[in-house]
Amino acid sequence: MNRTRLLEIFLGETIVYALLWLVNDYLATMLSVVFIGIFLLILTISLLAEWIERSKVPRAYYIFMVISILSPLLTGLLMLLILGTPEWLNN
């Protein structure tokens, strides 16, 4: 994968997360937390397996995993700055 493709993936994920934050901030929060955890766990296991035994997994896979962790995190932080405290935390 080239850099342009990875940038497109990042922007696509960011748009989806931002739309989700605008529609339902509770669902966006929960999905962001779950997806960050899942991708972080998969990345950690992949890096450990790579460290134990070298494989032919392309570097783009690891970059994609990092993008999939950063996208909901950065989108969530940006939406918190723009929208303020989520409505579901006030109730």
MIDO-123877 format. One record per residue: x, y, z of N, C-alpha, C, O, CB in turn; residue in one letter. Coordinates in nm, 3 decimals. Glycine has a CB too. Example, Ala and Ser with C-alpha at 12.3 -4.5 7.8 and 13.67 -1.06 7.14 Angstrom:
2
+---------+---------+---------+---------+---------+---------+---------+---------+---------+---------+---------+---------+---------+---------+---------+------+
:      nu :      nv :      nw :     cau :     cav :     caw :      cu :      cv :      cw :      ou :      ov :      ow :     cbu :     cbv :     cbw : rest :
+---------+---------+---------+---------+---------+---------+---------+---------+---------+---------+---------+---------+---------+---------+---------+------+
:   1.319 :  -0.569 :   0.780 :   1.230 :  -0.450 :   0.780 :   1.320 :  -0.330 :   0.780 :   1.424 :  -0.332 :   0.846 :   1.131 :  -0.447 :   0.905 :    a :
:   1.285 :  -0.225 :   0.708 :   1.367 :  -0.106 :   0.714 :   1.290 :   0.003 :   0.787 :   1.341 :   0.114 :   0.804 :   1.408 :  -0.060 :   0.572 :    s :
+---------+---------+---------+---------+---------+---------+---------+---------+---------+---------+---------+---------+---------+---------+---------+------+
//
This chain:
91
+---------+---------+---------+---------+---------+---------+---------+---------+---------+---------+---------+---------+---------+---------+---------+------+
:      nu :      nv :      nw :     cau :     cav :     caw :      cu :      cv :      cw :      ou :      ov :      ow :     cbu :     cbv :     cbw : rest :
+---------+---------+---------+---------+---------+---------+---------+---------+---------+---------+---------+---------+---------+---------+---------+------+
:   0.084 :  -0.118 :   0.000 :   0.000 :   0.000 :   0.000 :   0.089 :   0.124 :   0.000 :   0.188 :   0.131 :   0.072 :  -0.096 :   0.000 :   0.122 :    m :
:   0.051 :   0.218 :  -0.081 :   0.127 :   0.342 :  -0.083 :   0.069 :   0.441 :   0.018 :  -0.035 :   0.417 :   0.078 :   0.128 :   0.403 :  -0.224 :    n :
:   0.139 :   0.551 :   0.036 :   0.098 :   0.651 :   0.136 :  -0.037 :   0.712 :   0.105 :  -0.113 :   0.743 :   0.196 :   0.201 :   0.761 :   0.145 :    r :
:  -0.068 :   0.729 :  -0.022 :  -0.196 :   0.787 :  -0.060 :  -0.310 :   0.698 :  -0.015 :  -0.411 :   0.747 :   0.036 :  -0.203 :   0.809 :  -0.211 :    t :
:  -0.295 :   0.569 :  -0.033 :  -0.399 :   0.474 :   0.007 :  -0.418 :   0.475 :   0.159 :  -0.531 :   0.471 :   0.208 :  -0.363 :   0.332 :  -0.041 :    r :
:  -0.308 :   0.482 :   0.233 :  -0.318 :   0.487 :   0.379 :  -0.383 :   0.616 :   0.425 :  -0.458 :   0.616 :   0.522 :  -0.180 :   0.472 :   0.441 :    l :
:  -0.354 :   0.725 :   0.358 :  -0.418 :   0.853 :   0.391 :  -0.568 :   0.847 :   0.362 :  -0.648 :   0.899 :   0.440 :  -0.353 :   0.968 :   0.312 :    l :
:  -0.605 :   0.784 :   0.252 :  -0.748 :   0.769 :   0.220 :  -0.819 :   0.686 :   0.327 :  -0.931 :   0.717 :   0.365 :  -0.765 :   0.703 :   0.082 :    e :
:  -0.755 :   0.581 :   0.374 :  -0.813 :   0.498 :   0.479 :  -0.830 :   0.579 :   0.607 :  -0.935 :   0.573 :   0.671 :  -0.725 :   0.374 :   0.507 :    i :
:  -0.728 :   0.657 :   0.643 :  -0.736 :   0.740 :   0.762 :  -0.849 :   0.842 :   0.751 :  -0.927 :   0.859 :   0.845 :  -0.603 :   0.812 :   0.786 :    f :
:  -0.858 :   0.909 :   0.638 :  -0.964 :   1.009 :   0.621 :  -1.102 :   0.945 :   0.619 :  -1.197 :   0.999 :   0.676 :  -0.941 :   1.087 :   0.491 :    l :
:  -1.114 :   0.829 :   0.555 :  -1.243 :   0.759 :   0.554 :  -1.287 :   0.718 :   0.693 :  -1.402 :   0.738 :   0.730 :  -1.234 :   0.635 :   0.465 :    g :
:  -1.195 :   0.662 :   0.771 :  -1.228 :   0.624 :   0.908 :  -1.265 :   0.746 :   0.991 :  -1.360 :   0.743 :   1.069 :  -1.111 :   0.550 :   0.973 :    e :
:  -1.190 :   0.854 :   0.974 :  -1.216 :   0.975 :   1.050 :  -1.353 :   1.033 :   1.017 :  -1.424 :   1.078 :   1.106 :  -1.108 :   1.080 :   1.022 :    t :
:  -1.392 :   1.032 :   0.891 :  -1.524 :   1.082 :   0.851 :  -1.634 :   0.997 :   0.912 :  -1.734 :   1.050 :   0.961 :  -1.537 :   1.085 :   0.698 :    i :
:  -1.618 :   0.866 :   0.908 :  -1.720 :   0.776 :   0.965 :  -1.733 :   0.799 :   1.114 :  -1.844 :   0.809 :   1.165 :  -1.685 :   0.629 :   0.937 :    v :
:  -1.621 :   0.808 :   1.186 :  -1.626 :   0.833 :   1.330 :  -1.685 :   0.970 :   1.361 :  -1.762 :   0.984 :   1.456 :  -1.486 :   0.821 :   1.391 :    y :
:  -1.651 :   1.072 :   1.283 :  -1.704 :   1.206 :   1.307 :  -1.856 :   1.210 :   1.286 :  -1.928 :   1.271 :   1.364 :  -1.635 :   1.308 :   1.215 :    a :
:  -1.902 :   1.145 :   1.181 :  -2.048 :   1.138 :   1.158 :  -2.117 :   1.064 :   1.272 :  -2.225 :   1.103 :   1.315 :  -2.079 :   1.069 :   1.025 :    l :
:  -2.055 :   0.960 :   1.319 :  -2.111 :   0.885 :   1.431 :  -2.116 :   0.972 :   1.556 :  -2.213 :   0.966 :   1.631 :  -2.030 :   0.758 :   1.458 :    l :
:  -2.013 :   1.052 :   1.579 :  -2.013 :   1.143 :   1.694 :  -2.123 :   1.248 :   1.682 :  -2.183 :   1.286 :   1.782 :  -1.876 :   1.212 :   1.707 :    w :
:  -2.150 :   1.294 :   1.561 :  -2.254 :   1.394 :   1.543 :  -2.394 :   1.335 :   1.561 :  -2.484 :   1.404 :   1.608 :  -2.243 :   1.457 :   1.405 :    l :
:  -2.411 :   1.208 :   1.525 :  -2.543 :   1.144 :   1.534 :  -2.570 :   1.094 :   1.675 :  -2.677 :   1.120 :   1.731 :  -2.552 :   1.029 :   1.435 :    v :
:  -2.475 :   1.021 :   1.733 :  -2.498 :   0.958 :   1.863 :  -2.365 :   0.951 :   1.938 :  -2.282 :   0.864 :   1.912 :  -2.560 :   0.815 :   1.846 :    n :
:  -2.345 :   1.045 :   2.030 :  -2.216 :   1.052 :   2.099 :  -2.192 :   0.934 :   2.193 :  -2.077 :   0.895 :   2.214 :  -2.207 :   1.180 :   2.176 :    d :
:  -2.298 :   0.876 :   2.250 :  -2.280 :   0.760 :   2.336 :  -2.230 :   0.639 :   2.257 :  -2.133 :   0.573 :   2.296 :  -2.413 :   0.725 :   2.407 :    y :
:  -2.296 :   0.611 :   2.145 :  -2.255 :   0.499 :   2.061 :  -2.114 :   0.521 :   2.007 :  -2.034 :   0.428 :   2.001 :  -2.354 :   0.479 :   1.945 :    l :
:  -2.084 :   0.645 :   1.968 :  -1.951 :   0.677 :   1.917 :  -1.844 :   0.654 :   2.023 :  -1.736 :   0.603 :   1.993 :  -1.945 :   0.821 :   1.867 :    a :
:  -1.873 :   0.692 :   2.146 :  -1.778 :   0.672 :   2.254 :  -1.753 :   0.524 :   2.277 :  -1.638 :   0.480 :   2.286 :  -1.829 :   0.737 :   2.383 :    t :
:  -1.860 :   0.447 :   2.286 :  -1.845 :   0.304 :   2.312 :  -1.774 :   0.232 :   2.198 :  -1.685 :   0.149 :   2.222 :  -1.983 :   0.242 :   2.335 :    m :
:  -1.812 :   0.262 :   2.074 :  -1.746 :   0.199 :   1.959 :  -1.599 :   0.238 :   1.950 :  -1.514 :   0.155 :   1.919 :  -1.817 :   0.236 :   1.829 :    l :
:  -1.569 :   0.363 :   1.978 :  -1.430 :   0.408 :   1.974 :  -1.346 :   0.335 :   2.077 :  -1.236 :   0.290 :   2.047 :  -1.422 :   0.559 :   1.997 :    s :
:  -1.397 :   0.323 :   2.198 :  -1.323 :   0.254 :   2.303 :  -1.302 :   0.107 :   2.268 :  -1.192 :   0.054 :   2.284 :  -1.396 :   0.267 :   2.438 :    v :
:  -1.408 :   0.043 :   2.219 :  -1.398 :  -0.099 :   2.185 :  -1.303 :  -0.120 :   2.067 :  -1.217 :  -0.208 :   2.072 :  -1.538 :  -0.156 :   2.150 :    v :
:  -1.317 :  -0.040 :   1.961 :  -1.231 :  -0.058 :   1.844 :  -1.085 :  -0.028 :   1.875 :  -0.995 :  -0.097 :   1.826 :  -1.278 :   0.031 :   1.729 :    f :
:  -1.060 :   0.075 :   1.956 :  -0.922 :   0.105 :   1.995 :  -0.863 :  -0.014 :   2.070 :  -0.750 :  -0.054 :   2.044 :  -0.915 :   0.233 :   2.083 :    i :
:  -0.940 :  -0.069 :   2.162 :  -0.892 :  -0.185 :   2.237 :  -0.865 :  -0.306 :   2.150 :  -0.763 :  -0.373 :   2.165 :  -0.991 :  -0.221 :   2.343 :    g :
:  -0.957 :  -0.333 :   2.058 :  -0.940 :  -0.449 :   1.969 :  -0.818 :  -0.432 :   1.879 :  -0.736 :  -0.522 :   1.868 :  -1.066 :  -0.469 :   1.884 :    i :
:  -0.806 :  -0.316 :   1.815 :  -0.693 :  -0.294 :   1.725 :  -0.560 :  -0.291 :   1.800 :  -0.458 :  -0.336 :   1.749 :  -0.711 :  -0.164 :   1.646 :    f :
:  -0.562 :  -0.237 :   1.922 :  -0.440 :  -0.234 :   2.002 :  -0.398 :  -0.375 :   2.042 :  -0.279 :  -0.407 :   2.040 :  -0.461 :  -0.148 :   2.126 :    l :
:  -0.495 :  -0.457 :   2.077 :  -0.464 :  -0.596 :   2.112 :  -0.410 :  -0.674 :   1.992 :  -0.312 :  -0.747 :   2.003 :  -0.590 :  -0.665 :   2.167 :    l :
:  -0.475 :  -0.657 :   1.877 :  -0.429 :  -0.726 :   1.756 :  -0.288 :  -0.679 :   1.718 :  -0.203 :  -0.760 :   1.681 :  -0.527 :  -0.700 :   1.639 :    i :
:  -0.264 :  -0.548 :   1.727 :  -0.131 :  -0.495 :   1.694 :  -0.026 :  -0.549 :   1.790 :   0.083 :  -0.586 :   1.748 :  -0.132 :  -0.342 :   1.698 :    l :
:  -0.058 :  -0.555 :   1.917 :   0.037 :  -0.606 :   2.016 :   0.071 :  -0.752 :   1.990 :   0.188 :  -0.791 :   1.993 :  -0.019 :  -0.590 :   2.158 :    t :
:  -0.032 :  -0.834 :   1.965 :  -0.008 :  -0.975 :   1.936 :   0.072 :  -0.991 :   1.808 :   0.162 :  -1.074 :   1.801 :  -0.141 :  -1.051 :   1.924 :    i :
:   0.041 :  -0.911 :   1.707 :   0.116 :  -0.918 :   1.580 :   0.262 :  -0.880 :   1.599 :   0.351 :  -0.945 :   1.543 :   0.052 :  -0.825 :   1.476 :    s :
:   0.287 :  -0.777 :   1.676 :   0.425 :  -0.735 :   1.700 :   0.502 :  -0.839 :   1.782 :   0.620 :  -0.863 :   1.757 :   0.429 :  -0.600 :   1.771 :    l :
:   0.435 :  -0.899 :   1.880 :   0.500 :  -1.005 :   1.957 :   0.532 :  -1.126 :   1.869 :   0.641 :  -1.184 :   1.878 :   0.411 :  -1.048 :   2.074 :    l :
:   0.437 :  -1.164 :   1.785 :   0.461 :  -1.277 :   1.695 :   0.574 :  -1.244 :   1.596 :   0.655 :  -1.331 :   1.563 :   0.332 :  -1.313 :   1.618 :    a :
:   0.577 :  -1.121 :   1.551 :   0.683 :  -1.079 :   1.458 :   0.819 :  -1.079 :   1.529 :   0.921 :  -1.113 :   1.469 :   0.653 :  -0.938 :   1.401 :    e :
:   0.819 :  -1.041 :   1.655 :   0.943 :  -1.038 :   1.732 :   0.995 :  -1.179 :   1.756 :   1.115 :  -1.202 :   1.752 :   0.922 :  -0.964 :   1.864 :    w :
:   0.903 :  -1.273 :   1.782 :   0.944 :  -1.411 :   1.808 :   0.993 :  -1.478 :   1.681 :   1.100 :  -1.541 :   1.680 :   0.827 :  -1.490 :   1.868 :    i :
:   0.916 :  -1.465 :   1.575 :   0.955 :  -1.527 :   1.449 :   0.922 :  -1.432 :   1.334 :   0.806 :  -1.395 :   1.315 :   0.885 :  -1.664 :   1.430 :    e :
:   1.021 :  -1.396 :   1.262 :   1.006 :  -1.302 :   1.150 :   0.912 :  -1.361 :   1.045 :   0.924 :  -1.477 :   1.007 :   1.144 :  -1.269 :   1.086 :    r :
:   0.818 :  -1.278 :   0.998 :   0.724 :  -1.323 :   0.895 :   0.732 :  -1.228 :   0.776 :   0.810 :  -1.132 :   0.775 :   0.579 :  -1.330 :   0.950 :    s :
:   0.651 :  -1.255 :   0.677 :   0.653 :  -1.173 :   0.556 :   0.534 :  -1.078 :   0.553 :   0.484 :  -1.042 :   0.446 :   0.652 :  -1.261 :   0.431 :    k :
:   0.488 :  -1.036 :   0.671 :   0.378 :  -0.940 :   0.679 :   0.432 :  -0.804 :   0.636 :   0.533 :  -0.758 :   0.688 :   0.316 :  -0.935 :   0.823 :    v :
:   0.364 :  -0.740 :   0.541 :   0.415 :  -0.610 :   0.494 :   0.403 :  -0.502 :   0.601 :   0.317 :  -0.507 :   0.689 :   0.339 :  -0.568 :   0.369 :    p :
:   0.489 :  -0.405 :   0.590 :   0.491 :  -0.294 :   0.685 :   0.360 :  -0.216 :   0.683 :   0.321 :  -0.157 :   0.784 :   0.608 :  -0.201 :   0.655 :    r :
:   0.293 :  -0.214 :   0.569 :   0.167 :  -0.141 :   0.556 :   0.060 :  -0.195 :   0.652 :  -0.028 :  -0.120 :   0.695 :   0.116 :  -0.148 :   0.411 :    a :
:   0.067 :  -0.323 :   0.685 :  -0.028 :  -0.382 :   0.780 :  -0.016 :  -0.314 :   0.916 :  -0.116 :  -0.280 :   0.978 :  -0.004 :  -0.534 :   0.794 :    y :
:   0.107 :  -0.296 :   0.963 :   0.129 :  -0.234 :   1.093 :   0.090 :  -0.086 :   1.090 :   0.036 :  -0.034 :   1.188 :   0.276 :  -0.250 :   1.135 :    y :
:   0.117 :  -0.021 :   0.981 :   0.077 :   0.119 :   0.967 :  -0.075 :   0.130 :   0.967 :  -0.131 :   0.220 :   1.028 :   0.136 :   0.181 :   0.838 :    i :
:  -0.142 :   0.037 :   0.897 :  -0.288 :   0.035 :   0.897 :  -0.343 :   0.015 :   1.038 :  -0.441 :   0.080 :   1.076 :  -0.339 :  -0.075 :   0.804 :    f :
:  -0.283 :  -0.072 :   1.115 :  -0.329 :  -0.096 :   1.252 :  -0.312 :   0.029 :   1.338 :  -0.399 :   0.063 :   1.418 :  -0.253 :  -0.214 :   1.313 :    m :
:  -0.199 :   0.098 :   1.323 :  -0.177 :   0.221 :   1.399 :  -0.278 :   0.327 :   1.357 :  -0.330 :   0.399 :   1.442 :  -0.032 :   0.273 :   1.378 :    v :
:  -0.305 :   0.338 :   1.228 :  -0.406 :   0.432 :   1.179 :  -0.543 :   0.399 :   1.237 :  -0.618 :   0.489 :   1.274 :  -0.411 :   0.431 :   1.024 :    i :
:  -0.574 :   0.271 :   1.246 :  -0.704 :   0.229 :   1.300 :  -0.715 :   0.255 :   1.449 :  -0.826 :   0.261 :   1.502 :  -0.727 :   0.081 :   1.271 :    s :
:  -0.604 :   0.271 :   1.518 :  -0.605 :   0.309 :   1.659 :  -0.613 :   0.461 :   1.672 :  -0.689 :   0.512 :   1.754 :  -0.480 :   0.255 :   1.731 :    i :
:  -0.536 :   0.532 :   1.592 :  -0.530 :   0.678 :   1.604 :  -0.655 :   0.748 :   1.553 :  -0.694 :   0.852 :   1.607 :  -0.410 :   0.730 :   1.528 :    l :
:  -0.719 :   0.693 :   1.452 :  -0.834 :   0.759 :   1.392 :  -0.949 :   0.781 :   1.491 :  -0.994 :   0.895 :   1.505 :  -0.884 :   0.677 :   1.275 :    s :
:  -0.999 :   0.678 :   1.560 :  -1.107 :   0.705 :   1.656 :  -1.060 :   0.787 :   1.776 :  -1.137 :   0.864 :   1.832 :  -1.166 :   0.575 :   1.704 :    p :
:  -0.934 :   0.770 :   1.815 :  -0.882 :   0.846 :   1.927 :  -0.876 :   0.995 :   1.896 :  -0.925 :   1.078 :   1.973 :  -0.743 :   0.795 :   1.965 :    l :
:  -0.817 :   1.029 :   1.783 :  -0.806 :   1.170 :   1.745 :  -0.942 :   1.231 :   1.712 :  -0.968 :   1.347 :   1.746 :  -0.713 :   1.185 :   1.625 :    l :
:  -1.028 :   1.155 :   1.646 :  -1.162 :   1.204 :   1.615 :  -1.240 :   1.229 :   1.742 :  -1.308 :   1.332 :   1.754 :  -1.237 :   1.106 :   1.525 :    t :
:  -1.232 :   1.138 :   1.837 :  -1.301 :   1.156 :   1.964 :  -1.252 :   1.278 :   2.039 :  -1.332 :   1.355 :   2.093 :  -1.284 :   1.033 :   2.050 :    g :
:  -1.121 :   1.297 :   2.044 :  -1.066 :   1.415 :   2.112 :  -1.107 :   1.544 :   2.042 :  -1.142 :   1.642 :   2.108 :  -0.914 :   1.405 :   2.118 :    l :
:  -1.104 :   1.544 :   1.910 :  -1.145 :   1.662 :   1.835 :  -1.293 :   1.694 :   1.857 :  -1.329 :   1.810 :   1.875 :  -1.117 :   1.641 :   1.686 :    l :
:  -1.377 :   1.591 :   1.854 :  -1.520 :   1.613 :   1.875 :  -1.549 :   1.657 :   2.018 :  -1.642 :   1.735 :   2.041 :  -1.599 :   1.486 :   1.842 :    m :
:  -1.472 :   1.610 :   2.115 :  -1.489 :   1.657 :   2.252 :  -1.452 :   1.804 :   2.264 :  -1.515 :   1.879 :   2.339 :  -1.405 :   1.573 :   2.348 :    l :
:  -1.349 :   1.845 :   2.192 :  -1.310 :   1.986 :   2.194 :  -1.416 :   2.073 :   2.127 :  -1.445 :   2.183 :   2.173 :  -1.175 :   2.006 :   2.125 :    l :
:  -1.474 :   2.024 :   2.018 :  -1.572 :   2.102 :   1.944 :  -1.708 :   2.101 :   2.013 :  -1.768 :   2.206 :   2.033 :  -1.586 :   2.047 :   1.801 :    i :
:  -1.757 :   1.982 :   2.051 :  -1.892 :   1.969 :   2.105 :  -1.899 :   1.983 :   2.256 :  -2.007 :   2.006 :   2.310 :  -1.948 :   1.836 :   2.066 :    l :
:  -1.788 :   1.971 :   2.324 :  -1.789 :   1.976 :   2.470 :  -1.818 :   1.839 :   2.529 :  -1.802 :   1.737 :   2.463 :  -1.891 :   2.078 :   2.519 :    g :
:  -1.862 :   1.840 :   2.652 :  -1.891 :   1.714 :   2.723 :  -2.006 :   1.641 :   2.656 :  -2.107 :   1.703 :   2.622 :  -1.925 :   1.741 :   2.871 :    t :
:  -1.992 :   1.511 :   2.636 :  -2.100 :   1.435 :   2.574 :  -2.228 :   1.444 :   2.659 :  -2.223 :   1.451 :   2.781 :  -2.059 :   1.288 :   2.557 :    p :
:  -2.340 :   1.443 :   2.589 :  -2.470 :   1.457 :   2.656 :  -2.496 :   1.344 :   2.755 :  -2.556 :   1.367 :   2.860 :  -2.581 :   1.461 :   2.553 :    e :
:  -2.454 :   1.225 :   2.723 :  -2.483 :   1.111 :   2.810 :  -2.407 :   1.117 :   2.942 :  -2.445 :   1.049 :   3.037 :  -2.450 :   0.983 :   2.737 :    w :
:  -2.300 :   1.196 :   2.950 :  -2.228 :   1.211 :   3.077 :  -2.299 :   1.310 :   3.171 :  -2.277 :   1.306 :   3.292 :  -2.085 :   1.259 :   3.050 :    l :
:  -2.381 :   1.396 :   3.116 :  -2.453 :   1.494 :   3.197 :  -2.576 :   1.436 :   3.265 :  -2.626 :   1.495 :   3.361 :  -2.493 :   1.612 :   3.112 :    n :
:  -2.626 :   1.324 :   3.217 :  -2.749 :   1.267 :   3.272 :  -2.724 :   1.179 :   3.390 :  -2.817 :   1.123 :   3.447 :  -2.822 :   1.190 :   3.168 :    n :
+---------+---------+---------+---------+---------+---------+---------+---------+---------+---------+---------+---------+---------+---------+---------+------+
//
